[in-house]
Amino acid sequence: MSSADQSTTVTHAPAPTDSAISAEFPLTISLGANVHAGGVRFSLFSRHATAVTLLLFDQADDQAPAQEVVFDPHQNRTGDIWHVDIAGLGPGQLYLYRVDGPYRPENGHRYDPQAMLLDPYARALTRAVPTFAANGDDDFIRPIPKCVVIDDNFDWEGDRPLNVPLRETIIYETHLRGLTCHPSAHSQNPGTYLGLTEMILYFQELGITSVELLPVQEFHEWDIFRANPVTHEPLRNYWGYNTISFFAPNSRYSSSGDRGQQVVEFKTMVKQLHAAGIEVILDIVFNHTAEGNEYGPTISFRGIDNVIYYMLEDDRRKYRNYSGCGNTLNCNHPVVRDFIMDCLHYWVMNMHVDGFRFDLASILGRDQDGRLIPNPPLVERIAEDPILRDTKIIAEAWDAAGAYQVGSFPGGRWAEWNGRFRDDIRRYWRGDPGTVAALATRVAGSSDLYLRDGRAPFHSVNFITCHDGFTLNDLVSYNYKHNLANGENNADGENHNLSFNYGVEGPTDDPAIKIIRTRQIKNFLATLMLSQGVPMALGGDEIRRTQAGNNNAYCQDNETSWYNWDFKEKNKDILRFYRELIAFRKRHPALSREHFFDGENSPHNQFPDIRWFDNRGKVPDWHGSRPTLGCFLNGCHLEIEADRDDNDFYIMFNSGTHDRMFVVPVPPSLKFWRVAIDTGRPSPADILLPGNELELENQTLYRVKSRSLVVLLSF
């Protein structure tokens, strides 16, 4: 029957007997909707509510519930937990809540007894498809999805998180939908979890160890009230950094259904990736929700207990906004800490993910007044949690309110996105003067950032590009952002890109410019893979994916953001170079050391483990403007594999606009040098396969072309 014809049955939750209480309430109450033999137990936290009603629905598009269950505050409440057992229900049941209480914004309370609310612990949501206005305007109705009761049983066939050591990890950051929804992907299940499994062979051929997925938790897709000024199509949130349900995998990425099938499909994806030796890392957004500021929608947390879940201003009508998205989660409140830990445990134990990248993680270190805490309880708890002990935890160590904690993020074992690596490497290869000292520091593992608190090189997650900003192709093709399609008059996105177009803004047929751009892409990729730390590459950079100069494509769910796999053939030389670079890194443990270099005072060998030179073979002028740098790496007696020596390396960097002759040091132990990588040479001579390296005719000199990188190996 239609929603207009529905009648709603209102019942009151039964008062449980003593024996029922004993059976219903073990030592701990699991929040959310939990299936048991007799039915479903619903549990919801709310400290300041005066009434809670459970709404049960038959169909996802029903506007009115089929049944309302009113909680008795005396019988169905234990402390701050409202709970009820309902017999006869099972997986697939749809539900929401209504929560009543004081509406006093001046005190931070925003209860609305008419609002239908999502359960914060819901494991799945139905899809909510907007209805567009008949007059063709940009206005449309954004219906609320329904929570789905799920059965979490799944045949994992012995699967466990892979726990690839951080120092051996190579990350491929990608948007799950954008990876396979372009027609060129020829996917049987485009834009879905199963679609991603169709890429497994490709991932294996690349050699990556881990995929890092942009948010896959349910998010508010239709929170943008603008249209593309060119196409007039409504814009929608594509990246997903506006979560509405932290436990629930996105139903829109499911090819099989939204009544719990998305949970099974996500688990299937993880299991197949693990079987192929590939980890799954989730980008997770615990800094804010999609409810926005005081004018935003009430979806869940605001209507359940606003003063608990959010940081509020002294004028408690308003929200502290350290996320830049209207609100900030009150992460270090004990209740919210428990919520976050429960969520992380769920994704690791029930969904088998291998790690998390925490968006704007500095917010995790703020107290309810927004102050950065020296030893934040949540940050330390995540680091020390026994269940998460082998889980990768990676911080984006800054927020939108000015906190920048790269190198100083608290909590001991956290790895960090190293934004300084990105900026310093971009400056060097752009040709900025006085950048060789920063280049050396980043290539050697950023000891200036991570040594002082006992961390290791692998706590630096190195990257040149990521989802936020230019793609690698666009980094060498544009001087300026081109974001007009976002509908914000090109005012959004980063202005400080450290990019260079080499003479023409955007695409060009000029062969000289094309050669320089290709060479620079190789330089960036090679520097990333040769540096100590964990390399993270943006998906699609290996085939020169372009966003036409858009450096903030968060609202472009279209060909601007999607991966055009026709570029595989068009740019096969870059793809080959990328693939062979990863293989090169894996073959050489000297590139993924467990400890920082000892330098000139190495106790391990008669030769230092690292030495630096200018192109004349002399000590570099670290404060000068010379664009050249040589790096000798000693591959003997590595502490990570004491029974195996690696080759010695001599790496030569030339970001200048002229060729430079480099004096090459004599290799130790009467060995000789061979060329393994030279980005100044055309493919396939740019990177040579094992056994095909070219021996130097002159073992003491080598000409490095302008804007080029060369790697010599000792044999």
VOGU-3710 file (C-alpha; in Angstrom, 3 decimals, decimal comma):
1> mssadqsttv> 0,000/0,000/0,000  1,118/3,572/-0,532  2,510/5,630/2,299  -0,604/7,816/2,129  -2,778/4,783/2,914  -0,619/3,520/5,751  -1,915/3,362/9,261  0,513/3,348/12,139  0,161/1,070/15,145  1,407/2,607/18,359
11> thapaptdsa> 2,411/0,200/21,106  4,181/0,560/24,395  7,254/-1,499/25,089  6,444/-4,332/27,496  7,789/-4,179/31,004  10,251/-7,059/31,221  10,109/-9,580/34,006  13,113/-10,118/36,254  14,120/-13,188/34,291  13,778/-11,237/31,039
21> isaefpltis> 16,007/-8,525/32,431  18,628/-11,097/33,299  18,507/-12,536/29,820  18,279/-9,185/28,118  21,027/-7,348/29,916  24,406/-9,032/30,255  27,288/-7,199/31,883  27,423/-4,852/28,894  24,684/-3,679/26,538  25,572/-3,642/22,851
31> lganvhaggv> 24,206/-0,485/21,288  22,381/-0,609/17,987  20,063/-3,328/16,698  21,298/-6,800/17,615  19,664/-10,003/16,417  19,191/-12,856/18,877  17,239/-16,100/18,841  13,932/-14,559/19,865  14,005/-11,307/17,947  15,942/-8,046/17,946
41> rfslfsrhat> 17,280/-5,970/20,839  17,333/-2,223/20,139  19,554/-0,014/22,316  20,139/3,730/22,042  22,192/6,164/24,121  20,617/9,474/25,124  21,320/11,205/28,423  19,026/14,200/28,119  16,039/12,682/26,289  12,704/12,498/28,055
51> avtlllfdqa> 11,083/10,087/25,590  12,211/7,632/22,912  10,070/5,943/20,269  11,197/3,178/17,935  9,710/3,414/14,440  9,359/0,199/12,428  8,898/0,366/8,651  7,860/-2,176/6,048  9,376/-0,549/2,955  12,335/1,743/2,350
61> ddqapaqevv> 10,218/4,465/0,731  7,463/4,474/3,376  6,993/7,942/4,796  5,146/6,731/7,893  6,065/3,777/10,110  3,948/0,658/10,254  4,457/0,494/14,012  5,679/2,806/16,746  7,058/1,348/19,956  7,068/3,829/22,836
71> fdphqnrtgd> 9,774/3,190/25,445  8,752/3,243/29,093  11,393/5,464/30,783  11,130/3,385/33,958  11,222/-0,086/32,431  13,125/0,480/29,173  15,938/2,651/30,387  19,104/1,734/32,243  21,175/4,806/33,035  21,513/6,655/29,726
81> iwhvdiaglg> 20,682/3,590/27,619  17,178/3,171/26,229  16,526/-0,439/25,263  13,806/-2,830/24,217  13,539/-6,426/23,018  10,988/-7,105/20,277  10,158/-10,707/19,494  9,531/-11,909/15,983  11,757/-9,383/14,197  14,878/-10,303/12,285
91> pgqlylyrvd> 17,424/-9,237/9,670  16,069/-6,850/7,072  13,774/-5,009/9,475  13,767/-1,252/8,831  13,710/1,243/11,660  14,297/4,803/12,829  13,875/6,674/16,109  12,041/9,685/17,429  13,621/11,273/20,485  11,966/13,958/22,591
101> gpyrpenghr> 13,489/16,265/25,158  14,079/19,945/25,807  14,320/22,306/22,863  16,544/24,948/24,413  19,269/25,924/21,942  20,665/28,427/24,440  21,558/25,379/26,562  22,654/23,287/23,587  19,544/21,060/23,451  17,835/20,669/20,067
111> ydpqamlldp> 15,298/17,878/20,513  12,553/17,646/17,910  9,842/15,035/18,614  8,804/15,051/14,931  12,261/14,313/13,513  12,975/10,776/12,363  16,513/9,896/13,379  19,133/7,406/12,317  20,586/5,045/14,890  24,298/6,016/15,283
121> yaraltravp> 25,111/2,300/15,561  23,137/1,212/12,477  25,118/-1,348/10,465  23,326/-0,600/7,193  21,017/2,004/5,646  18,614/1,863/2,736  19,218/4,114/-0,219  17,459/7,454/-0,184  16,908/8,653/-3,751  16,010/12,344/-4,069
131> tfaangdddf> 12,868/13,387/-5,924  13,520/16,278/-8,280  11,028/19,075/-8,748  8,814/18,769/-11,816  9,530/22,344/-12,908  13,174/21,500/-13,526  14,525/23,697/-10,752  17,484/22,661/-8,677  15,126/22,015/-5,738  14,491/18,442/-4,752
141> irpipkcvvi> 13,336/16,432/-1,763  16,047/14,678/0,201  14,328/11,774/1,977  15,908/10,153/5,016  17,107/6,556/4,599  16,023/3,803/6,983  18,276/1,808/9,288  18,456/-1,906/8,494  18,744/-4,710/11,037  21,452/-7,046/9,757
151> ddnfdwegdr> 22,738/-10,506/10,518  26,509/-10,146/10,759  27,250/-13,820/10,051  29,586/-14,341/7,097  31,797/-17,188/5,943  35,235/-15,567/6,036  36,907/-18,928/5,263  39,719/-18,172/7,674  40,390/-14,642/6,427  42,120/-12,215/8,764
161> plnvplreti> 43,573/-8,706/8,322  46,912/-9,075/6,528  49,059/-6,866/8,804  51,650/-6,038/6,147  54,509/-4,309/8,018  54,377/-0,549/7,567  57,902/-0,393/6,149  56,855/-2,808/3,385  53,594/-1,029/2,615  52,857/0,675/-0,725
171> iyethlrglt> 49,516/2,513/-0,723  47,210/3,236/-3,656  44,674/5,915/-2,676  41,458/5,710/-4,667  37,791/6,577/-4,761  35,894/3,302/-4,852  33,160/4,424/-7,231  35,371/6,470/-9,529  37,724/3,532/-10,065  35,313/1,500/-12,193
181> chpsahsqnp> 32,276/3,598/-13,182  33,737/5,098/-16,381  32,624/3,136/-19,494  36,284/2,472/-20,320  36,515/0,236/-17,233  34,188/-2,291/-18,920  33,107/-3,294/-15,433  30,314/-5,782/-14,867  29,490/-3,963/-11,632  30,610/-0,361/-12,201
191> gtylgltemi> 31,183/1,862/-9,197  30,630/-0,880/-6,611  32,430/-3,064/-4,107  32,300/-5,957/-6,556  33,493/-3,622/-9,290  36,615/-2,978/-7,245  37,323/-6,719/-7,070  37,524/-6,702/-10,870  40,651/-4,542/-10,450  42,524/-7,084/-8,328
201> lyfqelgits> 44,677/-8,416/-11,167  45,592/-4,846/-12,097  46,581/-4,098/-8,489  48,725/-7,214/-8,405  50,437/-6,235/-11,644  51,187/-2,792/-10,190  52,649/-4,389/-7,079  50,849/-2,266/-4,482  50,208/-3,781/-1,055  47,242/-1,682/0,099
211> vellpvqefh> 44,280/0,236/-1,279  43,225/3,266/0,736  39,574/4,040/0,023  38,020/7,474/0,274  35,051/7,357/2,688  32,823/4,329/2,171  30,675/4,883/5,257  27,186/6,215/4,502  27,411/9,919/3,762  25,053/12,727/2,774
221> ewdifranpv> 25,301/12,768/-1,007  22,841/15,613/-1,579  24,174/18,266/0,788  25,197/20,659/-2,013  22,600/23,231/-3,069  24,291/24,240/-6,325  24,286/23,224/-9,945  27,158/22,932/-12,391  27,138/26,377/-14,095  28,054/24,768/-17,416
231> theplrnywg> 25,807/21,684/-17,558  23,190/22,915/-15,021  23,180/19,454/-13,465  22,796/19,361/-9,671  26,104/18,868/-7,905  26,399/16,168/-5,279  28,981/15,153/-2,745  31,317/12,684/-4,447  34,218/12,313/-2,027  32,044/11,496/0,977
241> yntisffapn> 33,589/13,584/3,751  30,217/14,192/5,431  29,300/10,981/7,223  25,806/10,230/8,478  26,343/6,635/9,631  29,801/5,531/10,709  29,150/1,773/10,991  27,313/1,388/7,686  29,011/0,675/4,337  27,620/2,924/1,607
251> srysssgdrg> 24,561/1,313/0,052  25,107/3,218/-3,211  28,316/1,238/-3,719  26,436/-2,059/-3,546  25,475/-3,924/-6,702  23,308/-6,420/-4,838  20,857/-4,447/-2,697  20,439/-2,232/0,339  18,661/-4,400/2,909  21,952/-5,665/4,308
261> qqvvefktmv> 23,359/-6,971/1,029  25,838/-4,087/1,012  27,422/-5,493/4,171  27,886/-8,898/2,573  29,249/-7,335/-0,614  31,745/-5,208/1,309  32,971/-8,280/3,195  33,232/-10,194/-0,072  35,387/-7,411/-1,497  37,696/-7,454/1,526
271> kqlhaagiev> 38,010/-11,236/1,465  38,909/-11,291/-2,226  41,452/-8,500/-1,843  43,047/-10,290/1,094  43,224/-13,523/-0,893  45,219/-11,551/-3,458  47,535/-10,160/-0,773  46,083/-6,626/-0,827  45,091/-4,713/2,294  42,081/-2,418/2,740
281> ildivfnhta> 42,602/0,910/4,527  39,582/3,142/5,146  39,576/6,925/5,136  37,350/7,702/8,127  35,884/11,061/9,167  35,475/11,336/12,940  35,941/15,110/12,957  32,412/16,175/11,936  29,096/14,894/10,596  26,744/15,866/7,781
291> egneygptis> 24,431/17,696/10,197  26,400/20,896/9,628  26,006/24,064/11,676  22,966/25,340/13,593  21,090/25,725/10,295  21,861/22,194/9,096  19,578/19,157/8,996  18,799/17,016/12,036  19,677/13,495/10,932  20,936/11,633/13,992
301> frgidnviyy> 23,370/12,906/16,631  21,870/16,402/16,969  18,448/14,993/17,753  19,749/12,288/20,106  22,045/14,298/22,372  23,474/17,438/20,840  25,464/18,593/23,888  27,239/15,230/24,158  28,149/14,616/20,526  29,258/18,096/19,426
311> mleddrrkyr> 31,605/20,850/20,548  29,500/23,954/21,178  30,509/27,580/21,347  30,125/29,610/24,525  26,915/30,711/22,848  25,592/27,180/22,860  23,276/27,852/19,948  26,333/27,605/17,734  28,873/24,911/16,903  32,635/25,088/17,123
321> nysgcgntln> 33,872/24,559/13,597  37,405/23,124/13,499  36,507/20,945/10,512  35,491/23,719/8,131  32,219/21,831/7,609  29,969/23,496/10,174  30,408/21,331/13,251  33,008/19,361/15,206  32,502/16,039/16,965  33,229/16,151/20,693
331> cnhpvvrdfi> 35,732/13,324/20,297  37,219/13,357/23,797  33,917/13,138/25,648  33,902/9,628/27,200  30,654/8,646/25,453  31,929/9,788/22,047  35,283/8,100/22,678  33,441/4,841/23,295  31,399/5,362/20,132  34,548/5,870/18,048
341> mdclhywvmn> 36,306/2,872/19,588  33,233/0,674/19,044  33,182/1,777/15,421  36,876/1,034/14,852  36,522/-2,360/16,533  33,544/-3,166/14,306  35,385/-2,385/11,076  38,400/-4,437/12,152  36,681/-7,404/13,795  33,488/-7,685/11,744
351> mhvdgfrfdl> 34,614/-6,226/8,419  38,304/-7,265/8,546  39,776/-3,963/7,373  43,507/-3,476/7,832  43,793/0,157/8,795  42,402/3,668/8,932  43,418/7,080/7,692  41,882/9,626/10,061  40,696/12,747/8,248  41,667/16,042/9,974
361> asilgrdqdg> 43,031/13,985/12,842  44,182/16,971/14,893  40,533/17,354/15,919  40,869/14,039/17,762  43,246/15,868/20,096  40,938/18,761/21,028  38,895/18,994/24,242  35,255/20,107/24,343  36,376/23,757/24,326  38,520/23,191/21,248
371> rlipnpplve> 41,894/23,347/22,969  44,633/20,971/21,782  45,418/18,572/24,637  49,064/17,506/25,263  48,058/13,839/25,789  44,623/13,445/24,194  42,728/10,481/25,692  41,238/9,328/22,384  44,484/9,522/20,415  46,324/7,554/23,082
381> riaedpilrd> 43,493/5,067/23,429  43,511/4,289/19,715  47,295/3,859/19,773  47,236/1,583/22,826  44,047/-0,351/22,109  44,781/-4,113/22,193  42,337/-4,961/19,396  43,865/-2,340/17,111  47,444/-3,262/17,986  48,283/-4,515/14,493
391> tkiiaeawda> 45,927/-2,142/12,678  47,455/0,669/10,650  46,547/4,052/12,102  47,431/7,025/9,901  46,757/10,644/10,858  46,090/13,570/8,596  47,859/15,618/11,256  46,135/18,954/10,766  42,654/20,471/10,826  40,782/23,407/9,326
401> agayqvgsfp> 41,364/25,676/12,330  45,126/26,047/12,019  46,432/23,034/13,918  49,378/21,551/11,999  50,944/18,610/13,833  52,981/16,905/11,123  55,882/15,404/13,040  54,321/16,105/16,419  51,062/14,172/16,376  50,737/12,607/19,841
411> ggrwaewngr> 50,100/8,980/20,645  53,375/7,153/19,966  52,818/4,708/17,142  50,747/6,859/14,776  51,906/7,192/11,186  51,211/10,514/9,483  50,479/11,888/6,065  53,682/13,869/5,565  52,497/17,121/4,002  56,018/18,523/4,255
421> frddirrywr> 57,308/15,735/2,025  54,718/16,707/-0,607  55,592/20,403/-0,471  59,382/20,045/-0,334  59,545/17,568/-3,221  57,239/19,735/-5,315  59,403/22,805/-4,649  62,600/20,982/-5,548  61,412/19,580/-8,879  59,737/22,870/-9,787
431> gdpgtvaala> 63,231/24,341/-9,588  62,800/26,576/-6,551  66,234/27,726/-5,271  67,601/26,606/-1,915  65,663/23,338/-1,734  68,383/20,636/-1,757  68,573/20,463/2,059  64,841/19,834/2,296  65,085/17,261/-0,515  67,802/15,357/1,355
441> trvagssdly> 65,837/15,396/4,604  62,688/14,034/2,977  64,478/11,363/0,922  66,219/10,150/4,089  62,933/9,653/5,940  62,182/13,027/7,603  64,173/12,444/10,771  63,593/16,104/11,651  59,943/15,194/12,163  59,936/11,642/13,503
451> lrdgrapfhs> 63,233/10,872/15,214  62,774/12,969/18,333  59,775/11,043/19,691  61,142/7,598/18,914  59,278/6,935/15,711  60,812/5,441/12,585  61,024/6,383/8,886  57,952/4,262/8,154  55,813/6,550/10,314  56,091/9,033/7,440
461> vnfitchdgf> 53,463/8,360/4,775  55,033/10,109/1,795  52,955/11,448/-1,070  53,180/13,914/-3,938  49,475/13,985/-4,771  46,288/12,801/-3,101  42,557/13,121/-3,730  42,641/16,703/-2,427  44,467/18,795/-5,035  45,866/18,351/-8,524
471> tlndlvsyny> 46,440/14,938/-10,016  50,065/14,311/-10,948  49,356/15,035/-14,604  47,710/18,330/-13,681  50,523/19,236/-11,265  52,849/19,531/-14,276  50,207/21,005/-16,614  48,583/23,890/-14,742  49,805/26,944/-12,884  46,345/27,706/-11,537
481> khnlangenn> 43,258/25,831/-10,365  40,279/25,598/-12,736  37,291/24,884/-10,487  34,484/26,813/-12,176  32,426/23,630/-12,608  32,088/23,467/-8,811  29,747/26,436/-8,899  31,735/28,595/-6,472  33,255/31,046/-8,978  36,639/29,312/-8,676
491> adgenhnlsf> 36,910/30,477/-5,042  37,159/26,947/-3,612  40,252/24,755/-3,530  43,881/25,410/-2,673  45,667/28,341/-4,325  49,159/27,343/-3,146  49,745/24,316/-5,377  53,516/24,483/-6,071  52,695/23,433/-9,640  54,124/24,485/-13,002
501> nygvegptdd> 52,781/24,204/-16,551  56,142/24,616/-18,399  54,791/27,144/-20,877  51,167/26,331/-21,655  48,197/26,154/-19,294  46,610/22,735/-19,774  46,908/20,300/-22,682  49,394/21,044/-25,443  50,759/19,580/-28,660  54,146/21,231/-28,165
511> paikiirtrq> 56,596/18,279/-28,180  59,186/20,033/-26,017  56,660/20,777/-23,267  55,271/17,247/-23,471  58,772/15,803/-22,958  59,372/17,981/-19,896  56,014/17,077/-18,350  56,582/13,363/-18,875  60,052/13,604/-17,374  58,767/15,509/-14,338
521> iknflatlml> 56,051/12,922/-13,709  58,754/10,259/-13,688  60,896/12,376/-11,363  58,058/12,715/-8,875  57,223/9,011/-8,964  60,861/7,979/-8,665  61,528/10,322/-5,733  58,448/8,937/-3,978  59,504/5,307/-4,398  63,188/5,898/-3,575
531> sqgvpmalgg> 62,534/7,773/-0,312  62,520/6,222/3,142  58,994/5,991/4,519  55,710/4,604/3,219  54,926/5,665/-0,367  51,321/6,580/-1,144  50,345/7,296/-4,745  47,070/8,746/-5,952  45,089/6,285/-8,021  45,163/7,104/-11,710
541> deirrtqagn> 48,460/8,989/-11,600  50,072/5,925/-13,138  47,998/6,473/-16,313  48,100/10,311/-16,146  44,490/10,758/-15,046  43,466/14,397/-15,408  40,762/16,521/-13,791  41,297/19,329/-16,335  42,897/21,503/-13,684  40,168/21,064/-11,053
551> nnaycqdnet> 42,007/20,735/-7,740  38,897/20,287/-5,574  36,683/17,829/-7,451  34,713/16,842/-4,342  31,379/17,482/-6,086  32,217/16,070/-9,525  30,649/12,617/-9,774  31,289/12,504/-13,496  34,103/12,097/-16,007  36,064/14,870/-14,317
561> swynwdfkek> 36,782/12,475/-11,448  36,250/9,022/-12,921  39,220/6,971/-14,133  39,405/6,856/-17,925  41,145/3,545/-18,523  41,735/4,379/-22,188  44,719/6,287/-20,778  46,404/2,942/-19,989  47,380/2,557/-23,620  47,852/6,256/-24,285
571> nkdilrfyre> 50,308/6,590/-21,389  51,698/3,087/-21,235  55,248/4,389/-20,778  54,300/6,029/-17,456  52,353/2,945/-16,391  55,353/0,740/-17,104  57,690/3,109/-15,267  55,376/3,166/-12,219  55,065/-0,622/-12,146  58,807/-1,188/-12,459
581> liafrkrhpa> 59,529/1,432/-9,781  57,402/-0,497/-7,287  59,171/-3,730/-8,208  62,518/-1,948/-7,811  61,577/-0,728/-4,344  60,463/-4,200/-3,294  63,751/-5,747/-4,476  65,853/-3,366/-2,405  65,400/-3,381/1,394  67,802/-0,434/1,651
591> lsrehffdge> 64,880/1,732/0,502  62,624/0,715/3,398  64,849/0,843/6,440  63,542/0,140/9,916  65,674/2,859/11,529  67,001/6,250/10,542  70,452/6,572/8,983  73,467/6,978/11,255  75,219/9,147/8,681  78,932/9,839/8,882
601> nsphnqfpdi> 79,278/8,118/12,266  77,795/4,758/11,341  78,925/2,019/13,748  77,853/-0,732/11,357  80,464/-0,503/8,636  83,722/1,129/7,707  81,645/3,146/5,219  78,821/5,489/6,322  75,293/4,273/5,586  74,498/7,535/3,774
611> rwfdnrgkvp> 76,589/10,375/2,341  75,656/13,492/0,393  77,502/15,258/-2,435  76,977/18,036/-4,909  77,488/17,272/-8,590  81,239/18,030/-8,226  81,619/15,274/-5,637  82,022/17,772/-2,793  80,030/18,426/0,366  76,835/20,210/-0,688
621> dwhgsrptlg> 76,282/23,856/0,059  73,067/23,233/1,981  72,116/26,898/1,903  73,040/27,593/-1,698  70,978/27,647/-4,860  72,691/24,800/-6,743  69,951/22,448/-8,093  72,009/19,251/-7,902  72,401/16,620/-5,198  74,059/13,227/-5,025
631> cflngchlei> 73,179/10,565/-2,453  75,269/7,484/-1,651  73,393/4,674/0,152  75,373/1,811/1,637  73,463/-1,436/1,205  75,685/-3,554/3,452  74,589/-5,100/6,741  71,067/-3,753/6,815  69,597/-3,946/10,276  66,265/-5,155/8,883
641> eadrddndfy> 67,835/-8,214/7,205  71,138/-8,898/8,906  71,856/-11,935/6,740  71,389/-10,123/3,448  73,259/-7,245/1,846  71,658/-4,975/-0,700  73,337/-3,183/-3,569  74,945/0,170/-2,905  73,168/3,112/-4,531  74,225/6,405/-5,975
651> imfnsgthdr> 71,234/8,638/-6,682  71,705/11,861/-8,648  69,123/14,657/-8,683  69,177/17,552/-11,164  66,181/19,894/-11,077  67,992/22,533/-13,126  67,250/23,519/-16,703  70,702/22,448/-17,940  72,467/19,090/-18,122  75,033/18,577/-15,365
661> mfvvpvppsl> 78,112/16,366/-15,191  78,235/14,475/-11,876  81,382/13,145/-10,250  80,563/9,609/-9,146  82,224/8,261/-5,967  84,132/4,995/-6,103  81,843/2,183/-4,912  82,980/0,210/-1,835  84,586/-3,234/-1,995  85,954/-2,921/-5,533
671> kfwrvaidtg> 82,496/-3,043/-7,094  81,382/-1,189/-10,223  78,397/1,017/-11,073  75,536/0,244/-13,436  72,633/2,497/-14,473  69,264/1,229/-13,247  67,083/4,342/-13,628  67,480/7,484/-15,736  64,376/9,630/-16,157  66,165/11,622/-18,855
681> rpspadillp> 66,000/8,624/-21,185  62,910/7,593/-23,167  61,002/4,443/-22,296  62,005/1,636/-21,879  65,545/2,869/-21,139  64,220/5,032/-18,298  64,113/2,032/-15,937  65,931/-1,196/-16,702  64,940/-4,678/-15,634  67,140/-6,720/-13,275
691> gnelelenqt> 70,143/-8,063/-15,156  69,812/-5,467/-17,907  71,368/-2,528/-16,049  73,969/-0,670/-18,108  77,548/-0,603/-16,842  79,089/2,863/-16,858  81,821/3,319/-19,420  83,326/5,979/-17,188  82,978/4,878/-13,555  83,757/8,351/-12,211
701> lyrvksrslv> 81,531/10,659/-14,289  77,919/10,674/-15,468  75,950/13,313/-17,360  72,519/13,888/-15,823  70,129/15,610/-18,167  68,139/18,669/-17,139  65,225/17,921/-14,820  66,299/14,308/-14,395  66,998/11,689/-11,758  69,505/8,845/-12,111
711> vllsf> 70,033/5,753/-9,963  73,268/3,763/-10,130  73,610/0,337/-8,500  76,842/-1,325/-7,425  77,627/-4,856/-8,576
//
